[in-house]
Amino acid sequence: MTESLKGTEQTDVLADQRAGAGIVVLSTSMQLLHMNRQATELAKKITAVEHGGATTVSARGILPTALTELCTEIIKALHIRTEAKDWEQFELKRVTGDPNQPILLRGFGLPDRGGIQHARLVVTLEELGRKQNLNAEHARERFQLTNREQSVVEHLAKGWTNKEIANALQITEQTVKEHIKHIMRKTNSTTRTGILVQIFNA
C-alpha cells in the first residue's frame, strides 16, 4: 500500500514539474465551463501581447481575442461536422502570443445529439518557445528547406510582414512571397500560420 502511495506522490511531483497544456472548455454560447491553471496563465500572456504588452489583468472571464476567434471557427465547423467521428482527424490550429515564445492553440468540437446548443468546444494552449530551437534543424531536414527558406520561416515566427522580411534579407517582397509559396508547398500548408504549426510540430 505504501509503495503505491509513494508512486502516486512521485507521479504528482513529475506532473507538477512539467508544464502541461492549458485546457479550456466552453459551450457554443461561449460560456466558460472549465479552464485549468496552465490555460489561465497562457491566456494572460496572450492578452498582454494583444494589448501591446500591458500587464493589466483583463476582466475575469474575458478570453483573449485569438481564443474567441478560434472558438467562433469551431462553432462554424460544428454546423458541418455534426458527428464525433468528424472530429477524429480534424482540429483547428492557430499560433498566437509573443513571437519569441509563441503559443499554439488547438481547437475541436464535441458534437451532441441534442443539437448544436449542447455541443462543447475544447481548446488546448501550449507554449512553443522551448521547442522552437530544438526543431529548427529537424524542420529544415524534414521539409527540405533551403537556407533562405529557413530564414524566412524564422522571420515569420516573429510575426514579421513580407516587407519587413524583404528588408531584413535584402530581397524584394515578390521574392519573399515566392519563398512563402514554396514553403507552403513543402509543409503542405495554405497559410502563414499553417507553416508555423507544421514547423513547430516537426
C-alpha positions, 0 to 999 in steps of 0.5 A: 500500500505504501509503495503505491502511495509513494508512486502516486506522490512521485507521479504528482511531483513529475506532473507538477514539474512539467508544464502541461497544456492549458485546457479550456472548455466552453459551450457554443454560447461561449460560456466558460465551463472549465479552464485549468491553471496552465490555460489561465496563465497562457491566456494572460500572456496572450492578452498582454501581447494583444494589448501591446504588452500591458500587464493589466489583468483583463476582466475575469472571464474575458478570453483573449481575442485569438481564443474567441476567434478560434472558438467562433471557427469551431462553432462554424465547423460544428454546423458541418461536422455534426458527428464525433467521428468528424472530429477524429482527424480534424482540429483547428490550429492557430499560433498566437502570443509573443513571437519569441515564445509563441503559443499554439492553440488547438481547437475541436468540437464535441458534437451532441445529439441534442443539437448544436446548443449542447455541443462543447468546444475544447481548446488546448494552449501550449507554449512553443518557445522551448521547442522552437530551437530544438526543431529548427534543424529537424524542420529544415531536414524534414521539409527540405528547406533551403537556407533562405527558406529557413530564414524566412520561416524564422522571420515569420515566427516573429510575426514579421510582414513580407516587407519587413522580411524583404528588408531584413534579407535584402530581397524584394517582397515578390521574392519573399512571397515566392519563398512563402509559396514554396514553403507552403508547398513543402509543409503542405500548408495554405497559410502563414500560420499553417507553416508555423504549426507544421514547423513547430510540430516537426 
